[in-house]
């Protein structure tokens, strides 16, 4: 069987999952870091206040902190299922509170829809599932 040209870039399943894990972490890190650097926490808090959230600034800081800590956990491969669950809850919250109102598509056919968050959820599921499967194989 002739190897694919991509085999040199992804010679193993493990490397492919490592790229997915670190790439997903970077996407969540970018959200948190840009929120802090651009000082958009007050705007996000104002939005949450308009949705009836108590202590909206504290909620935004918790979301931001979870994004930072859980993304770093993904990078160093620490407590992956827990980190994926925490990030998934943020993505689901974003879909429910924000993105679903704008439809499915993020760009081209729409603005701000759910598709990107759903893609993140799929990646988080794969990462957590791979970790749990690896643990099960190690025990067997």
PyMOL commands that place a pseudoatom at each C-alpha (Angstrom):
pseudoatom trace, name=CA, resn=UNK, resi=1, chain=A, elem=C, hetatm=0, pos=[0.000, 0.000, 0.000]
pseudoatom trace, name=CA, resn=UNK, resi=2, chain=A, elem=C, hetatm=0, pos=[1.374, 3.407, -0.957]
pseudoatom trace, name=CA, resn=UNK, resi=3, chain=A, elem=C, hetatm=0, pos=[1.504, 5.868, 1.968]
pseudoatom trace, name=CA, resn=UNK, resi=4, chain=A, elem=C, hetatm=0, pos=[-0.388, 9.098, 1.588]
pseudoatom trace, name=CA, resn=UNK, resi=5, chain=A, elem=C, hetatm=0, pos=[1.596, 12.325, 1.219]
pseudoatom trace, name=CA, resn=UNK, resi=6, chain=A, elem=C, hetatm=0, pos=[0.102, 13.482, 4.526]
pseudoatom trace, name=CA, resn=UNK, resi=7, chain=A, elem=C, hetatm=0, pos=[1.590, 10.516, 6.394]
pseudoatom trace, name=CA, resn=UNK, resi=8, chain=A, elem=C, hetatm=0, pos=[4.770, 12.475, 7.039]
pseudoatom trace, name=CA, resn=UNK, resi=9, chain=A, elem=C, hetatm=0, pos=[2.772, 15.206, 8.824]
pseudoatom trace, name=CA, resn=UNK, resi=10, chain=A, elem=C, hetatm=0, pos=[0.466, 12.889, 10.747]
pseudoatom trace, name=CA, resn=UNK, resi=11, chain=A, elem=C, hetatm=0, pos=[2.368, 9.628, 11.072]
pseudoatom trace, name=CA, resn=UNK, resi=12, chain=A, elem=C, hetatm=0, pos=[0.163, 8.471, 13.917]
pseudoatom trace, name=CA, resn=UNK, resi=13, chain=A, elem=C, hetatm=0, pos=[-3.269, 8.794, 15.412]
pseudoatom trace, name=CA, resn=UNK, resi=14, chain=A, elem=C, hetatm=0, pos=[-1.636, 10.076, 18.609]
pseudoatom trace, name=CA, resn=UNK, resi=15, chain=A, elem=C, hetatm=0, pos=[-0.051, 13.013, 16.790]
pseudoatom trace, name=CA, resn=UNK, resi=16, chain=A, elem=C, hetatm=0, pos=[-3.353, 13.884, 15.113]
pseudoatom trace, name=CA, resn=UNK, resi=17, chain=A, elem=C, hetatm=0, pos=[-5.109, 13.965, 18.488]
pseudoatom trace, name=CA, resn=UNK, resi=18, chain=A, elem=C, hetatm=0, pos=[-2.265, 16.003, 19.981]
pseudoatom trace, name=CA, resn=UNK, resi=19, chain=A, elem=C, hetatm=0, pos=[-2.684, 18.620, 17.242]
pseudoatom trace, name=CA, resn=UNK, resi=20, chain=A, elem=C, hetatm=0, pos=[-6.466, 18.668, 17.819]
pseudoatom trace, name=CA, resn=UNK, resi=21, chain=A, elem=C, hetatm=0, pos=[-6.020, 18.951, 21.598]
pseudoatom trace, name=CA, resn=UNK, resi=22, chain=A, elem=C, hetatm=0, pos=[-3.484, 21.778, 21.492]
pseudoatom trace, name=CA, resn=UNK, resi=23, chain=A, elem=C, hetatm=0, pos=[-5.275, 23.588, 18.664]
pseudoatom trace, name=CA, resn=UNK, resi=24, chain=A, elem=C, hetatm=0, pos=[-8.586, 23.466, 20.534]
pseudoatom trace, name=CA, resn=UNK, resi=25, chain=A, elem=C, hetatm=0, pos=[-6.878, 24.768, 23.663]
pseudoatom trace, name=CA, resn=UNK, resi=26, chain=A, elem=C, hetatm=0, pos=[-5.427, 27.687, 21.685]
pseudoatom trace, name=CA, resn=UNK, resi=27, chain=A, elem=C, hetatm=0, pos=[-8.892, 28.614, 20.387]
pseudoatom trace, name=CA, resn=UNK, resi=28, chain=A, elem=C, hetatm=0, pos=[-10.264, 28.843, 23.924]
pseudoatom trace, name=CA, resn=UNK, resi=29, chain=A, elem=C, hetatm=0, pos=[-7.139, 30.647, 25.173]
pseudoatom trace, name=CA, resn=UNK, resi=30, chain=A, elem=C, hetatm=0, pos=[-7.571, 33.217, 22.418]
pseudoatom trace, name=CA, resn=UNK, resi=31, chain=A, elem=C, hetatm=0, pos=[-11.122, 33.960, 23.562]
pseudoatom trace, name=CA, resn=UNK, resi=32, chain=A, elem=C, hetatm=0, pos=[-10.049, 34.537, 27.148]
pseudoatom trace, name=CA, resn=UNK, resi=33, chain=A, elem=C, hetatm=0, pos=[-6.855, 36.457, 26.418]
pseudoatom trace, name=CA, resn=UNK, resi=34, chain=A, elem=C, hetatm=0, pos=[-8.472, 38.777, 23.869]
pseudoatom trace, name=CA, resn=UNK, resi=35, chain=A, elem=C, hetatm=0, pos=[-11.319, 39.455, 26.307]
pseudoatom trace, name=CA, resn=UNK, resi=36, chain=A, elem=C, hetatm=0, pos=[-8.760, 40.569, 28.905]
pseudoatom trace, name=CA, resn=UNK, resi=37, chain=A, elem=C, hetatm=0, pos=[-6.387, 42.440, 26.554]
pseudoatom trace, name=CA, resn=UNK, resi=38, chain=A, elem=C, hetatm=0, pos=[-9.170, 44.284, 24.717]
pseudoatom trace, name=CA, resn=UNK, resi=39, chain=A, elem=C, hetatm=0, pos=[-10.962, 45.007, 27.999]
pseudoatom trace, name=CA, resn=UNK, resi=40, chain=A, elem=C, hetatm=0, pos=[-14.287, 43.656, 26.716]
pseudoatom trace, name=CA, resn=UNK, resi=41, chain=A, elem=C, hetatm=0, pos=[-15.228, 42.150, 30.067]
pseudoatom trace, name=CA, resn=UNK, resi=42, chain=A, elem=C, hetatm=0, pos=[-17.499, 45.127, 30.875]
pseudoatom trace, name=CA, resn=UNK, resi=43, chain=A, elem=C, hetatm=0, pos=[-19.399, 44.689, 27.580]
pseudoatom trace, name=CA, resn=UNK, resi=44, chain=A, elem=C, hetatm=0, pos=[-19.799, 40.964, 28.133]
pseudoatom trace, name=CA, resn=UNK, resi=45, chain=A, elem=C, hetatm=0, pos=[-20.945, 41.645, 31.711]
pseudoatom trace, name=CA, resn=UNK, resi=46, chain=A, elem=C, hetatm=0, pos=[-23.484, 44.182, 30.432]
pseudoatom trace, name=CA, resn=UNK, resi=47, chain=A, elem=C, hetatm=0, pos=[-24.850, 41.570, 28.047]
pseudoatom trace, name=CA, resn=UNK, resi=48, chain=A, elem=C, hetatm=0, pos=[-25.140, 39.005, 30.853]
pseudoatom trace, name=CA, resn=UNK, resi=49, chain=A, elem=C, hetatm=0, pos=[-26.853, 41.611, 33.043]
pseudoatom trace, name=CA, resn=UNK, resi=50, chain=A, elem=C, hetatm=0, pos=[-29.388, 42.157, 30.243]
pseudoatom trace, name=CA, resn=UNK, resi=51, chain=A, elem=C, hetatm=0, pos=[-30.038, 38.395, 30.338]
pseudoatom trace, name=CA, resn=UNK, resi=52, chain=A, elem=C, hetatm=0, pos=[-30.757, 38.542, 34.081]
pseudoatom trace, name=CA, resn=UNK, resi=53, chain=A, elem=C, hetatm=0, pos=[-27.487, 37.124, 35.409]
pseudoatom trace, name=CA, resn=UNK, resi=54, chain=A, elem=C, hetatm=0, pos=[-26.661, 38.179, 38.969]
pseudoatom trace, name=CA, resn=UNK, resi=55, chain=A, elem=C, hetatm=0, pos=[-23.106, 39.474, 39.510]
pseudoatom trace, name=CA, resn=UNK, resi=56, chain=A, elem=C, hetatm=0, pos=[-22.414, 39.531, 35.744]
pseudoatom trace, name=CA, resn=UNK, resi=57, chain=A, elem=C, hetatm=0, pos=[-18.845, 40.826, 36.029]
pseudoatom trace, name=CA, resn=UNK, resi=58, chain=A, elem=C, hetatm=0, pos=[-17.975, 37.990, 38.396]
pseudoatom trace, name=CA, resn=UNK, resi=59, chain=A, elem=C, hetatm=0, pos=[-19.604, 35.513, 36.004]
pseudoatom trace, name=CA, resn=UNK, resi=60, chain=A, elem=C, hetatm=0, pos=[-17.509, 36.831, 33.101]
pseudoatom trace, name=CA, resn=UNK, resi=61, chain=A, elem=C, hetatm=0, pos=[-14.337, 36.505, 35.177]
pseudoatom trace, name=CA, resn=UNK, resi=62, chain=A, elem=C, hetatm=0, pos=[-15.294, 32.930, 36.106]
pseudoatom trace, name=CA, resn=UNK, resi=63, chain=A, elem=C, hetatm=0, pos=[-15.902, 32.093, 32.435]
pseudoatom trace, name=CA, resn=UNK, resi=64, chain=A, elem=C, hetatm=0, pos=[-12.594, 33.699, 31.483]
pseudoatom trace, name=CA, resn=UNK, resi=65, chain=A, elem=C, hetatm=0, pos=[-10.729, 31.907, 34.261]
pseudoatom trace, name=CA, resn=UNK, resi=66, chain=A, elem=C, hetatm=0, pos=[-12.245, 28.558, 33.337]
pseudoatom trace, name=CA, resn=UNK, resi=67, chain=A, elem=C, hetatm=0, pos=[-11.286, 29.103, 29.691]
pseudoatom trace, name=CA, resn=UNK, resi=68, chain=A, elem=C, hetatm=0, pos=[-7.702, 29.905, 30.699]
pseudoatom trace, name=CA, resn=UNK, resi=69, chain=A, elem=C, hetatm=0, pos=[-7.257, 27.091, 33.219]
pseudoatom trace, name=CA, resn=UNK, resi=70, chain=A, elem=C, hetatm=0, pos=[-9.070, 24.393, 31.242]
pseudoatom trace, name=CA, resn=UNK, resi=71, chain=A, elem=C, hetatm=0, pos=[-7.241, 25.313, 28.031]
pseudoatom trace, name=CA, resn=UNK, resi=72, chain=A, elem=C, hetatm=0, pos=[-3.921, 25.073, 29.861]
pseudoatom trace, name=CA, resn=UNK, resi=73, chain=A, elem=C, hetatm=0, pos=[-5.034, 21.681, 31.202]
pseudoatom trace, name=CA, resn=UNK, resi=74, chain=A, elem=C, hetatm=0, pos=[-5.614, 20.561, 27.620]
pseudoatom trace, name=CA, resn=UNK, resi=75, chain=A, elem=C, hetatm=0, pos=[-2.145, 21.699, 26.618]
pseudoatom trace, name=CA, resn=UNK, resi=76, chain=A, elem=C, hetatm=0, pos=[-0.387, 19.860, 29.456]
pseudoatom trace, name=CA, resn=UNK, resi=77, chain=A, elem=C, hetatm=0, pos=[-2.808, 16.901, 29.236]
pseudoatom trace, name=CA, resn=UNK, resi=78, chain=A, elem=C, hetatm=0, pos=[-4.055, 17.206, 32.811]
pseudoatom trace, name=CA, resn=UNK, resi=79, chain=A, elem=C, hetatm=0, pos=[-7.575, 16.087, 33.778]
pseudoatom trace, name=CA, resn=UNK, resi=80, chain=A, elem=C, hetatm=0, pos=[-8.683, 16.131, 30.130]
pseudoatom trace, name=CA, resn=UNK, resi=81, chain=A, elem=C, hetatm=0, pos=[-12.267, 14.882, 30.623]
pseudoatom trace, name=CA, resn=UNK, resi=82, chain=A, elem=C, hetatm=0, pos=[-12.873, 17.493, 33.351]
pseudoatom trace, name=CA, resn=UNK, resi=83, chain=A, elem=C, hetatm=0, pos=[-11.278, 20.278, 31.300]
pseudoatom trace, name=CA, resn=UNK, resi=84, chain=A, elem=C, hetatm=0, pos=[-13.268, 19.264, 28.206]
pseudoatom trace, name=CA, resn=UNK, resi=85, chain=A, elem=C, hetatm=0, pos=[-16.477, 19.214, 30.250]
pseudoatom trace, name=CA, resn=UNK, resi=86, chain=A, elem=C, hetatm=0, pos=[-15.802, 22.696, 31.617]
pseudoatom trace, name=CA, resn=UNK, resi=87, chain=A, elem=C, hetatm=0, pos=[-15.078, 24.097, 28.165]
pseudoatom trace, name=CA, resn=UNK, resi=88, chain=A, elem=C, hetatm=0, pos=[-18.081, 22.284, 26.698]
pseudoatom trace, name=CA, resn=UNK, resi=89, chain=A, elem=C, hetatm=0, pos=[-20.351, 23.910, 29.287]
pseudoatom trace, name=CA, resn=UNK, resi=90, chain=A, elem=C, hetatm=0, pos=[-19.046, 27.324, 28.202]
pseudoatom trace, name=CA, resn=UNK, resi=91, chain=A, elem=C, hetatm=0, pos=[-19.600, 26.483, 24.525]
pseudoatom trace, name=CA, resn=UNK, resi=92, chain=A, elem=C, hetatm=0, pos=[-23.134, 25.233, 25.230]
pseudoatom trace, name=CA, resn=UNK, resi=93, chain=A, elem=C, hetatm=0, pos=[-23.865, 28.363, 27.261]
pseudoatom trace, name=CA, resn=UNK, resi=94, chain=A, elem=C, hetatm=0, pos=[-22.644, 30.465, 24.344]
pseudoatom trace, name=CA, resn=UNK, resi=95, chain=A, elem=C, hetatm=0, pos=[-24.905, 28.609, 21.951]
pseudoatom trace, name=CA, resn=UNK, resi=96, chain=A, elem=C, hetatm=0, pos=[-27.946, 28.987, 24.205]
pseudoatom trace, name=CA, resn=UNK, resi=97, chain=A, elem=C, hetatm=0, pos=[-27.382, 32.629, 25.179]
pseudoatom trace, name=CA, resn=UNK, resi=98, chain=A, elem=C, hetatm=0, pos=[-25.884, 34.089, 22.022]
pseudoatom trace, name=CA, resn=UNK, resi=99, chain=A, elem=C, hetatm=0, pos=[-25.282, 32.039, 18.902]
pseudoatom trace, name=CA, resn=UNK, resi=100, chain=A, elem=C, hetatm=0, pos=[-28.578, 30.199, 18.423]
pseudoatom trace, name=CA, resn=UNK, resi=101, chain=A, elem=C, hetatm=0, pos=[-30.347, 33.537, 17.931]
pseudoatom trace, name=CA, resn=UNK, resi=102, chain=A, elem=C, hetatm=0, pos=[-28.169, 34.112, 14.854]
pseudoatom trace, name=CA, resn=UNK, resi=103, chain=A, elem=C, hetatm=0, pos=[-28.885, 30.785, 13.200]
pseudoatom trace, name=CA, resn=UNK, resi=104, chain=A, elem=C, hetatm=0, pos=[-26.399, 28.117, 12.214]
pseudoatom trace, name=CA, resn=UNK, resi=105, chain=A, elem=C, hetatm=0, pos=[-23.735, 29.839, 10.124]
pseudoatom trace, name=CA, resn=UNK, resi=106, chain=A, elem=C, hetatm=0, pos=[-20.976, 32.019, 11.553]
pseudoatom trace, name=CA, resn=UNK, resi=107, chain=A, elem=C, hetatm=0, pos=[-19.943, 33.713, 8.294]
pseudoatom trace, name=CA, resn=UNK, resi=108, chain=A, elem=C, hetatm=0, pos=[-20.815, 33.895, 4.611]
pseudoatom trace, name=CA, resn=UNK, resi=109, chain=A, elem=C, hetatm=0, pos=[-24.428, 32.788, 5.072]
pseudoatom trace, name=CA, resn=UNK, resi=110, chain=A, elem=C, hetatm=0, pos=[-24.958, 34.374, 8.476]
pseudoatom trace, name=CA, resn=UNK, resi=111, chain=A, elem=C, hetatm=0, pos=[-23.297, 36.197, 11.341]
pseudoatom trace, name=CA, resn=UNK, resi=112, chain=A, elem=C, hetatm=0, pos=[-22.525, 34.771, 14.731]
pseudoatom trace, name=CA, resn=UNK, resi=113, chain=A, elem=C, hetatm=0, pos=[-24.366, 31.463, 14.416]
pseudoatom trace, name=CA, resn=UNK, resi=114, chain=A, elem=C, hetatm=0, pos=[-23.751, 28.220, 16.270]
pseudoatom trace, name=CA, resn=UNK, resi=115, chain=A, elem=C, hetatm=0, pos=[-21.592, 26.260, 13.823]
pseudoatom trace, name=CA, resn=UNK, resi=116, chain=A, elem=C, hetatm=0, pos=[-18.195, 27.226, 15.318]
pseudoatom trace, name=CA, resn=UNK, resi=117, chain=A, elem=C, hetatm=0, pos=[-19.325, 26.378, 18.846]
pseudoatom trace, name=CA, resn=UNK, resi=118, chain=A, elem=C, hetatm=0, pos=[-20.688, 23.041, 17.655]
pseudoatom trace, name=CA, resn=UNK, resi=119, chain=A, elem=C, hetatm=0, pos=[-17.338, 22.311, 15.976]
pseudoatom trace, name=CA, resn=UNK, resi=120, chain=A, elem=C, hetatm=0, pos=[-15.602, 23.101, 19.276]
pseudoatom trace, name=CA, resn=UNK, resi=121, chain=A, elem=C, hetatm=0, pos=[-17.990, 20.750, 21.085]
pseudoatom trace, name=CA, resn=UNK, resi=122, chain=A, elem=C, hetatm=0, pos=[-17.179, 17.963, 18.630]
pseudoatom trace, name=CA, resn=UNK, resi=123, chain=A, elem=C, hetatm=0, pos=[-13.451, 18.490, 19.179]
pseudoatom trace, name=CA, resn=UNK, resi=124, chain=A, elem=C, hetatm=0, pos=[-13.892, 18.494, 22.954]
pseudoatom trace, name=CA, resn=UNK, resi=125, chain=A, elem=C, hetatm=0, pos=[-15.887, 15.269, 22.724]
pseudoatom trace, name=CA, resn=UNK, resi=126, chain=A, elem=C, hetatm=0, pos=[-13.166, 13.605, 20.644]
pseudoatom trace, name=CA, resn=UNK, resi=127, chain=A, elem=C, hetatm=0, pos=[-10.414, 14.753, 23.007]
pseudoatom trace, name=CA, resn=UNK, resi=128, chain=A, elem=C, hetatm=0, pos=[-12.232, 13.570, 26.137]
pseudoatom trace, name=CA, resn=UNK, resi=129, chain=A, elem=C, hetatm=0, pos=[-13.272, 10.297, 24.508]
pseudoatom trace, name=CA, resn=UNK, resi=130, chain=A, elem=C, hetatm=0, pos=[-9.724, 9.609, 23.314]
pseudoatom trace, name=CA, resn=UNK, resi=131, chain=A, elem=C, hetatm=0, pos=[-8.372, 10.188, 26.818]
pseudoatom trace, name=CA, resn=UNK, resi=132, chain=A, elem=C, hetatm=0, pos=[-10.975, 7.925, 28.407]
pseudoatom trace, name=CA, resn=UNK, resi=133, chain=A, elem=C, hetatm=0, pos=[-10.329, 5.228, 25.792]
pseudoatom trace, name=CA, resn=UNK, resi=134, chain=A, elem=C, hetatm=0, pos=[-6.579, 5.489, 26.409]
pseudoatom trace, name=CA, resn=UNK, resi=135, chain=A, elem=C, hetatm=0, pos=[-7.135, 5.074, 30.144]
pseudoatom trace, name=CA, resn=UNK, resi=136, chain=A, elem=C, hetatm=0, pos=[-9.337, 2.032, 29.563]
pseudoatom trace, name=CA, resn=UNK, resi=137, chain=A, elem=C, hetatm=0, pos=[-6.721, 0.432, 27.313]
pseudoatom trace, name=CA, resn=UNK, resi=138, chain=A, elem=C, hetatm=0, pos=[-3.992, 1.119, 29.871]
pseudoatom trace, name=CA, resn=UNK, resi=139, chain=A, elem=C, hetatm=0, pos=[-6.047, -0.686, 32.548]
pseudoatom trace, name=CA, resn=UNK, resi=140, chain=A, elem=C, hetatm=0, pos=[-6.765, -3.694, 30.316]
for i in range(1, 140): cmd.bond("trace and resi %d" % i, "trace and resi %d" % (i + 1))
show_as sticks, trace
zoom trace
